Amino acid sequence: MSCENSQAEYQAHFFVSLISNKEFNGKIAMDFEDLAGLTNSEINKISKSFIKRVEELSGKEAVIYSDASNAFYVLDKSLTKYPLWIADYGVRQPSNQVKWSTWSGWPYSGNGRIPGISRTVDLDYFNKGMLLEDSSKIKKPTTKPTSKSTTIIYRVKSGDTLSKIAKLYHTTVDAIVAENHIKNPNLLNKNEKLHITIHDIKHAIHMHLFM
């Protein structure tokens, strides 16, 4: 199993185990935002493996949550089999410059006010594409994930520091230094490739429940 599939497998199990015994009527949405250091090919492999496995384990349909830019430039056309929940604020209509022909959810404002919540919240339009066909409780996964860690290759960008990269991937500077045999932790070269083993990979993909 590739690193991408291994990562997706573990995260799918982790999420479905969290929502087991829950009952809701909206589809599960994948919100993949931590894209730094990944190629478009890697992002799409992880997305496809993850969302497919979540549907298999949960028995529920899923949608993809994405901003308009990533829905056009990053996500693969094969992912359009899943409905799109498109984030596009402050416009009269969400962008049609995406690979999807339509949308099922649209957060049109980030300045909503809801009684009981002190800060602003998103306001959304939804259509029936966001609703589950079966809203019964989700069973706990009976199989176990194949791995709890994965190794990625990160390409250093201008302005990067080891502490910044370590925080991004929930690891430590010492771990990155040891894994890459770095002699001077204060000196990074642009486009330098770093191997980073991620043990707490559940942070990379966020899942939403539309209740």
C-alpha positions in Angstrom: 0.0 0.0 0.0 1.4 3.4 -0.9 2.0 6.2 1.6 -1.0 8.1 0.2 -3.3 5.1 0.6 -2.0 4.2 4.0 -2.6 7.8 5.3 -6.1 7.9 3.8 -6.9 4.4 5.3 -5.9 5.4 8.8 -7.7 8.8 8.7 -10.9 7.2 7.3 -11.0 4.7 10.2 -10.2 7.4 12.7 -13.1 9.6 11.6 -15.7 6.9 11.1 -14.9 5.6 14.6 -15.6 9.1 16.0 -19.0 9.3 14.4 -20.1 5.7 15.1 -23.4 5.5 16.9 -24.3 9.0 15.6 -27.4 9.7 13.6 -27.8 12.7 11.2 -29.4 13.5 7.9 -26.7 15.3 6.0 -23.8 13.9 4.0 -20.3 13.7 5.4 -18.1 16.4 3.9 -14.3 16.1 3.3 -12.5 19.3 3.8 -8.8 18.8 2.7 -7.0 22.0 3.5 -3.5 21.1 4.7 -2.0 20.8 1.2 1.5 22.2 1.8 4.3 20.0 0.5 1.9 17.8 -1.6 1.7 17.6 -5.3 -1.7 17.7 -7.0 -1.3 14.1 -7.8 -0.7 13.2 -4.1 -3.6 15.4 -3.0 -6.0 13.6 -5.4 -4.7 10.1 -4.5 -5.3 10.9 -0.8 -8.7 12.4 -1.5 -10.0 9.6 -3.6 -8.7 6.9 -1.3 -10.0 8.6 1.8 -13.5 9.6 0.7 -14.1 6.2 -0.9 -13.0 4.4 2.3 -15.1 6.7 4.5 -18.2 5.8 2.4 -17.4 2.1 2.6 -16.9 2.1 6.4 -19.8 4.4 7.3 -22.3 3.3 4.6 -23.1 7.0 4.1 -22.6 9.2 1.1 -20.0 12.0 1.2 -19.5 15.4 -0.4 -16.4 17.5 -1.0 -15.9 20.8 0.7 -13.5 23.1 -1.2 -12.9 26.7 -2.1 -13.4 27.6 -5.8 -9.7 27.8 -6.6 -8.8 24.3 -5.4 -12.0 23.0 -7.0 -10.7 24.2 -10.4 -6.9 24.1 -10.2 -6.2 21.2 -7.8 -9.0 18.6 -7.5 -9.2 16.0 -10.2 -12.3 15.7 -12.5 -12.8 12.1 -11.3 -13.8 13.6 -7.9 -16.8 15.3 -9.5 -18.8 12.0 -8.8 -19.1 13.5 -5.3 -21.3 16.6 -4.7 -19.5 19.9 -4.2 -19.9 22.1 -1.2 -18.2 25.2 -2.5 -16.8 28.0 -0.3 -17.1 31.3 -2.2 -17.9 34.3 0.0 -19.3 37.7 -0.8 -20.6 36.9 -4.3 -24.0 36.7 -5.8 -23.4 33.2 -7.1 -20.6 30.8 -6.5 -17.9 30.6 -9.2 -18.6 28.4 -12.2 -14.9 28.2 -12.9 -14.7 24.7 -11.3 -14.8 21.2 -12.6 -18.2 20.5 -11.2 -21.3 21.4 -13.3 -23.3 22.3 -10.2 -23.1 22.6 -6.4 -25.0 21.2 -3.4 -23.8 23.5 -0.7 -22.6 27.1 -0.7 -21.4 29.1 2.3 -22.2 32.6 1.0 -21.2 34.6 4.1 -18.8 34.2 7.0 -20.5 36.9 9.1 -23.7 35.2 10.3 -25.0 35.6 13.8 -26.7 32.7 15.6 -28.3 33.1 19.1 -26.1 31.3 21.7 -22.9 31.7 19.6 -20.7 34.6 20.5 -18.7 34.9 17.3 -19.7 35.0 13.6 -20.5 31.8 11.7 -20.9 30.7 8.1 -24.3 31.1 6.4 -25.0 28.4 3.8 -27.4 27.6 1.0 -28.0 23.8 0.7 -30.0 21.7 -1.7 -31.1 18.1 -1.7 -27.6 17.0 -2.8 -26.5 17.5 0.8 -29.0 15.1 2.2 -28.4 11.4 3.1 -30.6 8.7 1.6 -30.2 6.8 4.9 -29.9 8.7 8.1 -29.7 5.6 10.5 -26.8 5.3 13.0 -23.3 4.6 11.8 -21.8 1.3 12.9 -18.3 1.3 14.3 -15.7 0.0 11.8 -14.9 -3.7 12.3 -11.6 -3.6 10.5 -8.4 -1.9 11.7 -6.4 0.8 9.9 -3.2 -0.5 8.3 -0.9 2.3 9.6 -0.8 5.2 12.0 2.1 7.0 10.3 3.3 8.0 6.8 6.3 9.7 5.3 5.9 12.6 2.9 8.5 14.6 1.0 8.3 18.3 1.7 9.8 20.8 -0.7 11.2 23.9 1.2 9.6 27.2 0.2 10.9 30.7 0.6 10.5 31.9 4.2 10.2 28.3 5.7 11.8 27.4 9.0 12.1 24.0 10.6 9.8 25.2 13.5 7.2 26.3 11.0 7.3 23.0 9.1 7.3 21.0 12.3 4.2 22.8 13.5 2.5 22.3 10.2 2.9 18.5 10.3 2.6 18.1 14.1 6.1 16.8 14.6 9.3 18.3 16.2 12.3 20.1 14.8 14.6 17.5 16.4 12.7 14.7 14.5 13.1 16.5 11.1 16.8 17.2 11.8 17.5 13.5 12.7 15.5 12.1 9.8 17.2 14.3 7.2 20.7 14.4 8.8 20.6 18.2 8.9 23.8 19.8 10.2 22.6 23.3 10.5 18.9 23.6 11.6 19.0 27.3 10.9 19.9 26.9 7.2 17.3 25.7 4.7 17.7 26.0 1.0 14.7 26.8 -1.2 13.4 23.7 -3.0 15.4 21.4 -0.7 13.5 18.2 -0.1 12.8 17.0 3.4 11.5 13.6 4.5 8.9 14.0 7.2 7.3 11.1 9.0 3.9 12.0 10.3 2.6 10.0 13.2 -0.5 12.0 14.1 -1.9 12.0 10.5 -5.5 12.5 11.6 -4.8 16.3 11.4 -4.3 16.4 7.7 -7.9 15.9 6.5 -10.8 17.5 8.3 -14.3 16.1 8.2 -17.6 18.0 8.7 -21.0 16.7 9.6 -23.8 18.6 8.0 -26.5 18.1 10.6 
